[in-house]
Amino acid sequence: MPKAIRENIPCASEKSPICIGGLSMGGYGALKLGAQYPEVFTAISAHSAITRFSEMSLFVEESLDSYKLRNTDNDVIDLIKRNVNSLPTIRFDCGKEDELLSGNRLLHEQLSELGVEHSYEEFDGGHQWEYWQKHLESTLRFFDNHCSR
């Protein structure tokens, strides 16, 4: 991914900070990749993120057993625990009417228990574009604050 960024964005270089963000399944990916490769990313942001692999069943038709995963670190917290001392800056949020709210609250509690600095917020709204469009600015400002030179 960093190579693709440098190849497609003329002003990006080897020294450019890289941030990763996403929503829903993309939020899961951003949190996992950011925690798995803390040396690559400067900051992580997620909206309405899946935080535990089991939550994927809310969004896919096939059985989760059909996913042939290569490792056992399938919940975000698993990777965070592995790299707890080298994590990028983390922020995430979730809507109070989102079916993923309990998982996001649990991740917030787990991060707090581990002493991982992070920002977590809850807002009105559900698992929908309207919510994400409204809160995307928070991610962009967060990245600007933590990744600008």
Protein Blocks (a to p, Z undefined) as FASTA:
>chain_A
ZZmmmmmmmkbcfklccddddehjlmmmmmmmmmmmmmlpmbdcdehiafbfklmmmmpm
bdfklpccfbfblbfklmmmmmmmmcccddddddfkbcklmmmmmmmmmmmmnopacddd
ddeddddfklmmmmmmmmmmmmmmmmcZZ
